[in-house]
Amino acid sequence: MKIAVSGSTGHLGRLVIAALNKKNSKNELFALARSTDKAKDLKASVRKADYDEPQTLAPALAGIDTLLLISATEFGQRARQHRNVIDAAKKAGVKRIVYTSLLHADTSSLSLAGEHLETEAMLKESGIPHTILRNGWYTENYADAIGAAVASGMFVGSADDGKISSAARADYAEAAAIVAGDDAHAGKTYELAGDESYTMHELAAEASRQSGKSFSYQDLPQEDYAAILIKSGLPTEMAQIFAGWDISTAEGALFDDGRQLSRLIGRPTTPMAKSVAQILAHPSAS
């Protein structure tokens, strides 16, 4: 099977390619990247593919059986970029697309949900067999917050006591590799999240314990948290978005107890405490 991975030079893409190589060396792997130079170290054939340059996409997808479409990262641009890829995949005759969507995208209050739902609808309209991986939060998403807390003694947010069912990025990558390598997953949608759930209070306590630094989680009103993010250097719009995600977290947007991820990968998901240890040991890798 010829499998292509878009966004191959990102954190998730690199882990997926490593997992695919580990699981089945018989598959022919293609790393799709905007910058082919950044993909040279990947154990895969490299093809240039830029979401914003449609002319690069159909040639990059020529002969591909399964495309793992890792969602784009630009807020407000995802739907357009994904449309370019899906149209090119149809033109190139791609047989199946696996897409990394968002946990409970159809009901989530997270501002990210809209573009993911648009993409899911595009896939359905395309007629291409597909699989939807609705990924929950990566525990590594909190690397910056943990690093800042260790440095400043302040761990703040607006997530209140909302439960977070996160997992390590590597867990989601392994699931993506499993699904991409088996056409039996066509037509399915998976709600993927970690086995354990925790609050920001518990995350802060664990990071404090492991780092030996004294701090605890302080919950703030959304605007106050956004103001702190702006003061730290984040653009105003992004600060408002990030603070809004915390409000959605408080409302339960990041909670799931279905354990579909651990069943898919055949093992328990990585505990939060282990991810915290890895973040503290290798902050730049998160």
C-alpha positions as CSV (number, residue, x, y, z in Angstrom):
1,M,0.0,0.0,0.0
2,K,1.2,3.5,-0.8
3,I,0.5,5.8,2.1
4,A,1.1,9.6,2.1
5,V,1.3,11.7,5.2
6,S,0.6,15.4,4.9
7,G,2.2,17.8,7.4
8,S,5.0,15.3,7.7
9,T,7.5,17.6,9.2
10,G,5.3,18.6,12.2
11,H,5.4,17.0,15.6
12,L,2.5,14.6,14.8
13,G,3.5,13.9,11.2
14,R,7.0,12.8,12.2
15,L,5.7,10.5,14.9
16,V,3.2,8.9,12.4
17,I,5.8,8.2,9.9
18,A,8.0,6.6,12.6
19,A,5.0,4.5,13.7
20,L,4.2,3.4,10.2
21,N,7.7,2.3,9.6
22,K,7.7,0.4,12.8
23,K,4.4,-1.4,12.2
24,N,4.7,-2.4,8.5
25,S,7.8,-2.0,6.5
26,K,6.0,-3.4,3.4
27,N,4.0,-0.2,3.0
28,E,5.6,2.5,0.7
29,L,5.6,5.7,2.6
30,F,5.5,9.3,1.2
31,A,6.2,12.3,3.3
32,L,4.3,15.4,1.9
33,A,5.9,18.7,3.0
34,R,5.8,22.3,2.2
35,S,9.6,22.3,2.6
36,T,11.2,19.2,1.3
37,D,14.5,20.1,3.0
38,K,12.9,19.8,6.4
39,A,11.7,16.3,5.5
40,K,15.0,14.9,4.3
41,D,15.6,13.0,7.5
42,L,12.3,11.2,7.4
43,K,12.3,7.5,6.5
44,A,10.0,8.0,3.5
45,S,9.9,9.3,-0.1
46,V,9.5,13.0,0.0
47,R,7.2,15.0,-2.2
48,K,6.5,18.7,-2.1
49,A,2.9,19.5,-1.2
50,D,1.8,23.0,-0.1
51,Y,-1.8,23.5,1.0
52,D,-1.7,27.0,-0.4
53,E,-0.3,25.9,-3.7
54,P,-2.9,23.7,-5.3
55,Q,-0.7,23.0,-8.3
56,T,1.7,21.0,-6.0
57,L,-1.0,18.7,-4.6
58,A,-2.2,16.5,-7.4
59,P,1.3,15.5,-8.5
60,A,2.2,14.8,-4.8
61,L,-0.8,12.5,-4.5
62,A,-0.3,10.6,-7.8
63,G,-0.5,6.9,-7.2
64,I,-1.3,7.2,-3.5
65,D,-3.7,4.6,-2.0
66,T,-4.3,6.2,1.4
67,L,-3.7,9.8,2.4
68,L,-3.4,10.8,6.1
69,L,-4.5,14.4,6.0
70,I,-3.1,16.0,9.1
71,S,-5.2,19.1,9.7
72,A,-3.6,22.4,8.9
73,T,-2.5,24.7,11.7
74,E,-3.6,28.2,10.4
75,F,-6.7,29.4,12.2
76,G,-9.3,30.5,9.7
77,Q,-7.5,29.0,6.8
78,R,-8.0,25.3,7.5
79,A,-11.2,24.7,5.5
80,R,-9.9,26.4,2.4
81,Q,-6.6,24.5,2.6
82,H,-8.3,21.2,3.2
83,R,-10.6,21.8,0.3
84,N,-7.5,22.1,-1.9
85,V,-6.1,18.8,-0.7
86,I,-9.4,16.9,-1.0
87,D,-10.0,18.2,-4.5
88,A,-6.5,17.2,-5.5
89,A,-6.9,13.7,-3.9
90,K,-10.1,13.2,-5.9
91,K,-8.3,14.2,-9.1
92,A,-5.4,12.0,-8.3
93,G,-7.6,8.9,-7.6
94,V,-6.6,8.5,-3.9
95,K,-8.6,5.6,-2.6
96,R,-9.0,6.6,1.0
97,I,-8.4,9.6,3.2
98,V,-7.8,9.5,7.0
99,Y,-8.4,12.9,8.6
100,T,-7.3,14.2,12.0
101,S,-10.4,16.1,13.3
102,L,-11.3,17.3,16.8
103,L,-12.8,15.4,19.7
104,H,-16.6,15.6,19.5
105,A,-16.4,18.1,16.7
106,D,-20.1,17.9,16.1
107,T,-21.0,19.1,19.6
108,S,-17.8,20.9,20.8
109,S,-17.9,24.5,21.9
110,L,-14.2,24.9,21.0
111,S,-13.6,27.5,18.3
112,L,-11.6,24.9,16.4
113,A,-14.6,22.7,15.8
114,G,-16.2,24.7,12.9
115,E,-13.4,24.2,10.4
116,H,-13.1,20.5,11.3
117,L,-16.8,20.0,10.8
118,E,-16.5,21.7,7.4
119,T,-13.7,19.4,6.4
120,E,-15.7,16.3,7.5
121,A,-18.5,17.5,5.3
122,M,-16.2,18.0,2.4
123,L,-14.9,14.4,2.8
124,K,-18.5,13.1,2.7
125,E,-19.3,15.2,-0.4
126,S,-16.1,14.0,-2.2
127,G,-17.2,10.4,-2.4
128,I,-13.8,9.3,-1.4
129,P,-13.9,6.5,1.3
130,H,-12.6,8.1,4.5
131,T,-11.9,7.6,8.2
132,I,-12.3,10.4,10.8
133,L,-9.9,10.5,13.8
134,R,-11.4,13.0,16.2
135,N,-8.4,13.7,18.3
136,G,-8.6,15.0,21.8
137,W,-6.0,17.3,23.4
138,Y,-2.3,16.4,23.4
139,T,-0.8,16.6,26.9
140,E,2.2,18.3,25.2
141,N,-0.2,21.3,24.6
142,Y,0.6,22.3,28.2
143,A,4.4,22.3,27.7
144,D,4.6,26.1,27.5
145,A,2.3,26.6,30.6
146,I,4.4,24.1,32.6
147,G,7.6,25.8,31.5
148,A,6.3,29.2,32.4
149,A,5.1,27.9,35.8
150,V,8.5,26.4,36.6
151,A,10.2,29.7,35.7
152,S,7.7,32.1,37.3
153,G,5.9,30.2,40.0
154,M,2.6,31.1,38.3
155,F,0.2,28.6,36.7
156,V,-2.9,30.3,35.5
157,G,-5.9,29.7,33.3
158,S,-9.7,29.8,33.0
159,A,-10.5,26.1,32.8
160,D,-11.9,25.9,36.4
161,D,-12.4,22.2,37.3
162,G,-13.0,21.0,33.7
163,K,-11.8,17.5,33.1
164,I,-9.2,17.0,30.5
165,S,-8.9,13.6,28.8
166,S,-5.6,14.2,27.0
167,A,-3.0,11.7,25.8
168,A,0.5,11.9,24.5
169,R,1.0,13.0,20.9
170,A,2.7,9.6,20.3
171,D,-0.5,7.8,21.3
172,Y,-2.5,9.6,18.6
173,A,0.3,9.0,16.1
174,E,0.2,5.3,16.7
175,A,-3.6,5.3,16.2
176,A,-3.2,7.2,12.9
177,A,-0.6,4.7,11.7
178,I,-2.9,1.8,12.6
179,V,-5.9,3.3,10.8
180,A,-3.9,4.4,7.8
181,G,-2.5,1.0,7.3
182,D,-5.8,-0.9,7.3
183,D,-8.7,-0.2,4.9
184,A,-11.0,-2.0,7.3
185,H,-11.3,1.4,9.1
186,A,-13.0,3.0,6.1
187,G,-16.3,4.7,6.9
188,K,-15.6,4.9,10.7
189,T,-15.3,7.9,13.0
190,Y,-13.3,7.5,16.2
191,E,-13.5,9.8,19.3
192,L,-9.9,9.6,20.6
193,A,-8.9,10.7,24.0
194,G,-6.8,9.6,27.0
195,D,-7.8,6.9,29.5
196,E,-7.4,9.2,32.5
197,S,-8.9,12.6,33.1
198,Y,-7.5,15.4,35.2
199,T,-8.1,19.0,36.0
200,M,-5.7,21.9,35.6
201,H,-5.4,21.9,39.4
202,E,-4.1,18.3,39.2
203,L,-1.8,19.0,36.3
204,A,-0.2,21.9,38.1
205,A,0.2,19.9,41.3
206,E,1.9,17.1,39.3
207,A,4.2,19.6,37.5
208,S,5.1,21.2,40.8
209,R,5.8,17.9,42.5
210,Q,8.1,16.7,39.6
211,S,9.9,20.0,39.1
212,G,10.4,20.7,42.8
213,K,9.1,24.2,42.2
214,S,6.2,25.5,44.4
215,F,3.2,26.6,42.5
216,S,-0.5,25.7,42.1
217,Y,-3.2,26.4,39.6
218,Q,-5.0,29.8,39.8
219,D,-8.3,30.1,38.0
220,L,-9.0,33.5,36.5
221,P,-11.8,35.2,34.6
222,Q,-11.4,34.8,30.8
223,E,-10.5,38.4,30.3
224,D,-7.9,38.4,33.0
225,Y,-6.3,35.3,31.6
226,A,-6.3,36.8,28.1
227,A,-4.6,39.9,29.5
228,I,-1.8,37.8,31.0
229,L,-1.3,36.0,27.7
230,I,-1.1,39.3,25.9
231,K,1.4,40.6,28.4
232,S,3.5,37.5,27.8
233,G,3.7,38.5,24.1
234,L,0.8,36.6,22.5
235,P,-1.2,38.7,19.9
236,T,-4.5,39.9,21.2
237,E,-6.6,37.7,18.9
238,M,-4.7,34.6,19.8
239,A,-4.8,35.4,23.5
240,Q,-8.6,35.6,23.3
241,I,-8.8,32.4,21.4
242,F,-6.6,30.5,23.9
243,A,-8.6,31.9,26.8
244,G,-11.8,30.8,25.1
245,W,-10.5,27.3,24.8
246,D,-10.1,27.2,28.6
247,I,-13.8,28.3,29.0
248,S,-14.7,25.4,26.7
249,T,-12.6,23.1,28.8
250,A,-14.5,24.2,31.9
251,E,-17.7,23.2,30.0
252,G,-16.4,19.7,29.3
253,A,-15.1,20.0,25.7
254,L,-11.9,18.1,26.5
255,F,-13.5,15.2,28.4
256,D,-14.2,11.8,27.0
257,D,-14.4,8.4,28.8
258,G,-15.0,6.2,25.8
259,R,-11.4,4.8,25.7
260,Q,-11.5,4.3,22.0
261,L,-7.9,5.4,21.7
262,S,-6.5,2.8,24.0
263,R,-8.6,0.1,22.4
264,L,-7.4,1.1,18.9
265,I,-3.7,1.1,19.9
266,G,-4.1,-2.0,22.1
267,R,-2.6,-0.5,25.2
268,P,-3.3,2.1,27.9
269,T,-2.7,5.7,26.8
270,T,0.3,7.5,28.3
271,P,-0.4,8.8,31.8
272,M,-0.3,12.5,32.3
273,A,2.4,12.2,34.9
274,K,4.7,10.5,32.4
275,S,4.1,13.2,29.8
276,V,4.8,15.9,32.4
277,A,8.2,14.1,33.1
278,Q,9.0,14.1,29.4
279,I,8.1,17.8,29.1
280,L,10.3,18.8,32.0
281,A,13.2,16.7,30.7
282,H,12.9,17.8,27.1
283,P,10.8,21.1,26.9
284,S,12.0,22.0,23.4
285,A,10.7,18.7,22.0
286,S,7.2,19.3,23.1
